[in-house]
Amino acid sequence: MIELTIEKVGDGFGVKLPGEVLSHLQAKAGERIFLEYMFNGSYRLAKHDEKVAEETLLIDGQMHEEDA
C-alpha cells in the first residue's frame, strides 16, 4: 500500500504520485489518468484504455443488483 498526502493546490486539492505508481500505470507527466469509483465503495486509479472502458460499460449494463 502506498500512502498519499492530500495537499492544497490553488483553489483545489491534489496528491503527488510517486514514480513507482506512474511506472505501474505506464503513465507520464501530462497524460490523463482516472479515479474510478468501484461498486464496493473503494476507488481505483487507472490509465484510460478505450477497450477496457467499452468492456466496463458492457458489464455495467448487464449487472443488476439482484445478480450481486
HUSULWO-V200005 format. One record per pair of residues at least 6 apart in sequence whose ideal C-beta (glycine too) atoms are under 8 Angstrom apart, sorted by the first residue. I is the first residue (numbers start at 1). J is the second residue. Records with the same first field share a line. If there is no record, write none. Layout:
BEGIN
I=J ; J
END
This chain:
BEGIN
2=18 ; 20 ; 21
4=15 ; 16 ; 17
5=15 ; 16
6=13 ; 14 ; 15
7=13 ; 14 ; 15 ; 16
21=45
22=28
25=33 ; 45 ; 46 ; 47
26=47
27=33 ; 47
31=47
32=48
33=45 ; 46 ; 47 ; 48
34=45 ; 46 ; 47 ; 48
35=43 ; 44 ; 45
36=43 ; 44 ; 45 ; 46
37=43
38=44
39=68
46=52
END
